[in-house]
Amino acid sequence: MKRVKNNATVEVMGVKFFGVREMIRYARSERPKYGVYVGEDSERYPCFDYEDYATENRYYTNLVFADSREELERKLNRLRSMNKPSCNYNKLTAKLHPMAYWRGDNSDDVIFTEEGDDE
């Protein structure tokens, strides 16, 4: 696994993304960036009262990457069918490489799978 700053430029499948927020934008737009599709499976931070619901905008985010819409759908289906983790919604797995996970806070790094990571 590799850690990078959440605003760092990262190359995934030969395409440069300028920070995790750009990856999330592409995932939500459902458009590829130069042929690389991004998919998102995320969960909102816990909220305990009305003030939390009104002000909390962070999410735990899992991202998968693919070179076709069909491959992306397969990866997203597999990702979404995984058991819900006990904390922080971290579903990072080498089986869906390339994949990334971000805890959602400005101070948090993004964790990426790397070629050759063991499951």
C-alpha positions as semicolon CSV with decimal commas, in nm:
position;residue;x (nm);y (nm);z (nm)
1;M;0,000;0,000;0,000
2;K;0,115;0,352;-0,074
3;R;0,022;0,674;0,111
4;V;0,007;1,011;-0,060
5;K;-0,114;1,357;0,044
6;N;-0,480;1,406;-0,046
7;N;-0,396;1,706;-0,268
8;A;-0,098;1,542;-0,443
9;T;-0,091;1,468;-0,813
10;V;-0,118;1,092;-0,860
11;E;-0,093;0,883;-1,175
12;V;-0,346;0,600;-1,199
13;M;-0,349;0,376;-1,506
14;G;-0,138;0,631;-1,692
15;V;-0,364;0,929;-1,614
16;K;-0,276;1,210;-1,372
17;F;-0,532;1,313;-1,114
18;F;-0,477;1,636;-0,923
19;G;-0,578;1,526;-0,575
20;V;-0,844;1,300;-0,435
21;R;-1,116;1,561;-0,481
22;E;-1,065;1,547;-0,859
23;M;-1,098;1,168;-0,847
24;I;-1,423;1,202;-0,655
25;R;-1,553;1,461;-0,906
26;Y;-1,487;1,220;-1,193
27;A;-1,655;0,937;-1,005
28;R;-1,967;1,146;-0,944
29;S;-1,976;1,278;-1,300
30;E;-1,961;0,919;-1,437
31;R;-1,730;1,047;-1,713
32;P;-1,384;0,902;-1,772
33;K;-1,068;1,107;-1,759
34;Y;-0,869;1,019;-2,071
35;G;-1,019;0,670;-2,073
36;V;-0,994;0,598;-1,699
37;Y;-1,324;0,557;-1,518
38;V;-1,349;0,621;-1,144
39;G;-1,610;0,466;-0,916
40;E;-1,699;0,566;-0,561
41;D;-1,840;0,385;-0,260
42;S;-1,861;0,619;0,038
43;E;-2,026;0,666;0,373
44;R;-2,093;0,986;0,563
45;Y;-1,910;1,052;0,889
46;P;-2,121;0,965;1,194
47;C;-2,370;1,230;1,302
48;F;-2,511;1,244;1,652
49;D;-2,732;1,553;1,664
50;Y;-2,894;1,817;1,445
51;E;-2,581;2,033;1,447
52;D;-2,374;1,742;1,312
53;Y;-2,626;1,682;1,035
54;A;-2,625;2,052;0,949
55;T;-2,247;2,095;0,936
56;E;-2,079;1,758;0,870
57;N;-1,973;1,719;0,507
58;R;-1,695;1,458;0,531
59;Y;-1,719;1,106;0,392
60;Y;-1,511;0,790;0,415
61;T;-1,442;0,719;0,047
62;N;-1,337;0,406;-0,142
63;L;-1,240;0,461;-0,508
64;V;-1,190;0,203;-0,784
65;F;-1,047;0,263;-1,131
66;A;-1,115;0,089;-1,462
67;D;-1,054;0,129;-1,834
68;S;-1,415;0,058;-1,937
69;R;-1,762;0,126;-1,800
70;E;-1,826;-0,251;-1,785
71;E;-1,515;-0,319;-1,578
72;L;-1,604;-0,029;-1,349
73;E;-1,954;-0,170;-1,292
74;R;-1,807;-0,512;-1,204
75;K;-1,566;-0,354;-0,957
76;L;-1,834;-0,134;-0,802
77;N;-2,071;-0,428;-0,763
78;R;-1,800;-0,628;-0,590
79;L;-1,701;-0,331;-0,371
80;R;-2,059;-0,254;-0,267
81;S;-2,132;-0,619;-0,187
82;M;-1,838;-0,644;0,054
83;N;-1,918;-0,669;0,423
84;K;-1,934;-0,331;0,589
85;P;-1,610;-0,274;0,781
86;S;-1,631;-0,226;1,155
87;C;-1,473;0,121;1,141
88;N;-1,413;0,407;0,899
89;Y;-1,572;0,226;0,600
90;N;-1,229;0,117;0,475
91;K;-1,279;-0,152;0,208
92;L;-0,931;-0,125;0,058
93;T;-0,836;-0,453;-0,110
94;A;-0,569;-0,558;-0,357
95;K;-0,833;-0,769;-0,534
96;L;-0,976;-0,447;-0,686
97;H;-0,640;-0,290;-0,778
98;P;-0,603;-0,009;-0,858
99;M;-0,802;0,120;-0,565
100;A;-0,781;0,406;-0,315
101;Y;-0,924;0,490;0,027
102;W;-0,955;0,833;0,192
103;R;-1,079;0,900;0,546
104;G;-1,217;1,236;0,430
105;D;-1,038;1,487;0,649
106;N;-0,805;1,752;0,503
107;S;-0,519;1,615;0,712
108;D;-0,567;1,254;0,598
109;D;-0,352;1,090;0,334
110;V;-0,500;0,876;0,057
111;I;-0,401;0,509;0,062
112;F;-0,356;0,332;-0,272
113;T;-0,311;-0,032;-0,354
114;E;0,010;-0,112;-0,537
115;E;0,097;-0,378;-0,792
116;G;0,199;-0,690;-0,604
117;D;0,013;-0,610;-0,279
118;D;-0,098;-0,927;-0,103
119;E;-0,452;-0,976;0,010
